[in-house]
């Protein structure tokens, strides 16, 4: 893990990707699920998928989409102090990733097709045209300055007995 121990130090794929196993009742196989087997899915996509399998209506206001839908998915990930050494925000699709260090403003751009190991943080063809940089900066701005957030979080944790 790039010389680090733990799961909040960075937002590279070795910390973000995990297996999702879906077994349908009986020996059923669904080609729609097989199409998404190697694709990018998000936790918010689990509930809509299960509800569709059970022929139940979707959840009002839910942002996830059933895995039965052919759709490009945008994965967003974050890590924050005090668990993490710094606040990071990432946006990723099937081929590209952008990581923002909220404190320094530094951006890391990855072309995942050419660099699946995320070793070259300076991919020339970045996802900025899709508005990802603005999205990540907005997410970071919503949290406020890092020092204030840490103090506010500590007060909340203290009130809970931590």
Residue pairs with C-beta under 8 A, 6 or more apart in sequence:
1 9
1 14
1 15
2 9
2 10
2 12
2 14
4 10
7 15
8 79
8 83
8 84
8 85
9 15
9 79
9 84
9 85
10 79
10 88
10 99
11 77
11 78
11 79
11 88
11 89
11 90
11 99
12 118
13 92
13 97
13 112
13 116
13 118
16 75
16 77
16 90
16 92
20 41
20 46
22 33
22 49
22 67
24 30
24 33
24 53
30 68
32 67
32 68
32 70
33 67
33 68
35 70
36 67
39 73
39 94
40 73
40 75
40 92
40 93
40 94
41 67
41 73
42 64
42 73
42 75
43 64
44 62
44 63
44 64
45 64
45 65
45 66
45 67
45 73
46 64
47 59
47 62
47 64
48 58
48 59
48 62
48 64
48 65
48 66
49 66
49 67
49 68
51 57
51 58
51 59
51 66
52 58
52 66
52 68
65 71
65 73
72 93
72 94
73 93
73 94
74 91
74 92
74 93
75 90
75 91
75 92
75 93
76 89
76 90
76 91
76 135
76 139
77 89
77 90
77 92
78 87
78 88
78 89
78 90
78 139
79 86
79 87
79 88
80 87
80 143
80 149
81 87
81 146
81 149
81 150
81 153
82 150
82 153
82 154
86 101
86 102
86 103
86 146
87 101
87 102
87 103
87 140
87 143
87 146
87 149
88 99
88 100
88 101
88 102
89 99
89 100
89 102
89 136
89 139
89 140
90 97
90 98
90 99
90 100
90 136
91 97
91 98
91 127
91 132
91 135
91 136
92 98
92 112
93 127
94 112
95 111
95 112
95 113
96 109
96 110
96 111
96 112
96 123
96 125
96 126
96 127
97 108
97 109
97 110
97 112
97 118
97 127
98 107
98 108
98 109
98 110
98 126
98 127
98 128
98 132
98 133
98 136
99 107
99 108
99 110
99 121
100 106
100 107
100 133
100 136
100 137
100 140
101 107
101 108
102 140
102 143
102 146
103 146
107 126
107 133
108 121
108 122
109 121
109 122
109 123
109 124
109 126
109 127
110 118
110 120
110 121
110 123
111 120
111 123
111 125
112 118
114 123
115 123
126 133
127 133
143 149
144 152
